Amino acid sequence: MTEASPLDAAERAVRVLGAGRLPEEWAATPLTVVMPTYNEAGNLPGMADALMALPLPGLSLLVVDDSSPDGTGDLAEDRARHQEETYGRRRMNVLHRTEKDGLGRAYAAGMAKAVEDGAHYVLQMDADGSHPVEKVAELLGVALATDAGVVVGSRYVQGGTLSDAWGAHRKLLSRWANAYAGTILGTRVRDITGGFNLWRADAVRAVDLGSVDSAGYSFQVEMKYRAVRLGFDVMEVPIHFEDRTVGESKMNLMVQLESVVMPWKLRMRGGPRQGSGPGSGSSA
């Protein structure tokens, strides 16, 4: 943990990010974006191009494809072959999985490989365009300025917004899901269900990906809860969350049921509540 106070760290982040561009040393930080895909051929090329265009020479993209019938994996391989190396690292790689067994399993496999291959930071990011590419540098800058273990691209801190394409019912359901999980687990992370999360490599190792139970979207809740229990600082940065424009949501009934049950399973296992130890707070 950094010895600087949270206020000092926040002020430093504001100064750095206010310049609109990360310092050269920070921009070169080895950062791997882990992007699970299943039938995302219509979205992946644009997302990959946008990420490669960021002024972050240390950034690389790891696509984790679950044998997409629409050829997403082959498309990713083709684009990866045309990417140049920077700092001795390939800028785009593909991890092929032989079965579709959940978003959480895909993220766990990709995050483990990213850390094993030398990433200092790992960013979880959806392929459907819902997470804003232009916020990647800001998340990294906040992490480096504050020494936070996790930086969440948050829909539910001041300044965070949801797509106008979301109806009132969907917005209410999303807010309820966050309140539900947060209340059961006693955490102050406001967007505990969100999937746009930057992790420091040692935080990824500490949560022990191999022991994470969640296969679906509840992976996001379990991972953040584990980080809080282990005493890592969790910072939240406001984002605009956009609705996908191509393809269909992967949410199904089994995934929804897991999301309802998982917070109770995590609580039953016990462990320190947020605020019971150093570094357990969440800041906007």
Long-range contacts (C-beta under 8 A, 24 or more apart in sequence): 1-147, 1-233, 1-278, 1-279, 2-146, 2-147, 4-147, 6-146, 6-233, 6-281, 6-283, 9-145, 9-146, 9-147, 10-145, 10-146, 10-283, 12-145, 12-146, 13-141, 13-142, 13-145, 13-146, 16-141, 16-145, 17-138, 17-141, 17-142, 17-145, 21-55, 21-137, 22-55, 22-56, 22-137, 22-140, 22-141, 22-144, 26-140, 26-141, 26-144, 27-55, 27-56, 27-57, 27-58, 27-137, 28-57, 28-58, 28-87, 29-56, 29-58, 29-120, 29-121, 29-140, 29-144, 30-58, 30-60, 30-87, 30-89, 30-118, 30-119, 30-120, 30-121, 31-56, 31-58, 31-59, 31-60, 31-119, 31-120, 31-121, 31-122, 31-123, 31-140, 32-59, 32-60, 32-61, 32-62, 32-114, 32-117, 32-119, 32-121, 32-122, 32-123, 33-59, 33-60, 33-61, 33-62, 33-123, 33-125, 33-136, 34-62, 34-64, 34-107, 34-110, 34-111, 34-114, 34-122, 34-123, 34-124, 34-125, 35-61, 35-62, 35-63, 35-64, 35-110, 35-125, 35-126, 35-127, 36-63, 36-64, 36-65, 36-66, 36-103, 36-106, 36-107, 36-110, 36-126, 36-127, 37-63, 37-64, 37-65, 37-66, 37-68, 37-72, 37-73, 37-76, 37-127, 38-65, 38-66, 38-68, 38-72, 38-100, 38-250, 39-68, 39-69, 39-70, 39-72, 39-247, 39-248, 40-68, 40-70, 40-72, 40-127, 40-128, 40-247, 41-68, 41-70, 41-71, 41-72, 41-75, 42-246, 42-247, 43-127, 43-128, 43-129, 43-244, 43-245, 43-246, 43-247, 44-72, 44-75, 44-76, 44-79, 44-127, 45-75, 45-79, 46-129, 47-125, 47-127, 47-129, 47-133, 48-76, 48-79, 48-92, 50-133, 51-133, 51-136, 52-83, 52-91, 52-92, 54-133, 54-136, 54-137, 55-137, 56-136, 56-137, 56-140, 57-86, 57-87, 58-86, 58-87, 59-91, 59-136, 60-89, 60-90, 60-91, 60-92, 60-93, 60-119, 61-91, 61-92, 61-93, 62-92, 62-93, 62-94, 62-95, 62-110, 62-113, 62-114, 63-92, 63-93, 63-94, 63-95, 63-127, 64-94, 64-95, 64-97, 64-106, 64-107, 64-109, 64-110, 65-94, 65-95, 65-96, 65-97, 66-97, 66-99, 66-100, 66-101, 66-106, 67-96, 67-97, 67-98, 67-99, 67-100, 89-117, 89-118, 101-215, 102-214, 102-215, 102-216, 102-219, 102-255, 103-215, 103-216, 103-217, 103-219, 103-250, 103-255, 104-212, 104-214, 104-215, 104-216, 104-217, 104-218, 104-219, 104-222, 105-215, 107-219, 108-209, 108-210, 108-212, 108-219, 111-199, 111-204, 111-209, 112-204, 112-209, 112-210, 114-204, 115-201, 115-204, 115-205, 119-201, 120-200, 120-201, 121-198, 121-199, 121-200, 121-201, 122-198, 122-199, 122-201, 122-204, 123-196, 123-197, 123-198, 123-199, 124-195, 124-196, 124-197, 124-198, 124-199, 124-220, 125-195, 125-196, 126-195, 126-196, 128-244, 128-246, 128-247, 129-242, 129-244, 129-245, 129-246, 130-163, 130-241, 130-242, 130-243, 130-244, 131-195, 131-196, 131-239, 131-241, 132-196, 132-239, 132-240, 132-242, 135-196, 135-237, 135-239, 138-237, 139-196, 139-198, 139-237, 140-198, 142-235, 142-237, 143-198, 143-200, 143-235, 146-233, 146-235, 147-233, 148-200, 148-232, 148-233, 148-234, 148-235, 149-199, 149-200, 149-202, 149-203, 149-227, 149-230, 149-232, 149-233, 149-234, 149-279, 150-197, 150-198, 150-199, 150-200, 150-203, 150-224, 150-227, 150-232, 150-233, 150-234, 150-235, 151-197, 151-198, 151-234, 151-235, 151-236, 151-237, 152-189, 152-191, 152-194, 152-196, 152-197, 152-198, 152-224, 152-234, 152-235, 152-236, 152-237, 153-191, 153-194, 153-196, 153-197, 153-198, 153-237, 153-239, 154-190, 154-191, 154-194, 154-236, 154-237, 154-238, 154-239, 154-284, 155-191, 155-194, 155-238, 155-239, 155-241, 156-190, 156-191, 157-190, 157-191, 157-236, 157-237, 157-238, 157-284, 158-238, 158-284, 159-238, 160-191, 160-238, 160-239, 160-240, 160-241, 161-238, 161-239, 161-240, 161-241, 162-240, 162-241, 163-240, 163-241, 163-242, 163-243, 165-242, 165-243, 166-243, 177-259, 180-260, 180-263, 181-221, 181-259, 181-263, 184-263, 184-264, 184-266, 184-267, 185-221, 185-225, 185-263, 185-266, 185-267, 185-274, 186-273, 186-274, 187-224, 187-225, 187-228, 187-274, 187-282, 188-274, 188-275, 188-281, 188-282, 189-224, 189-228, 189-234, 189-236, 189-274, 189-282, 190-236, 190-282, 190-284, 191-236, 192-220, 192-221, 192-224, 192-225, 193-217, 193-220, 193-221, 193-259, 194-220, 194-241, 195-220, 196-239, 196-241, 197-223, 197-224, 199-227, 200-232, 203-227, 203-230, 203-232, 206-230, 206-232, 213-262, 213-265, 214-258, 214-262, 215-258, 216-254, 216-255, 216-258, 216-259, 217-251, 217-255, 217-258, 217-259, 218-255, 218-258, 218-259, 218-262, 218-263, 221-259, 221-262, 221-263, 221-266, 222-262, 222-266, 225-266, 228-274, 228-280, 228-282, 229-271, 229-272, 229-280, 231-277, 231-278, 231-279, 231-280, 232-279, 232-280, 233-279, 233-280, 233-281, 233-282, 233-283, 234-281, 234-282, 234-283, 235-282, 235-283, 235-284, 236-282, 236-283, 236-284, 238-284
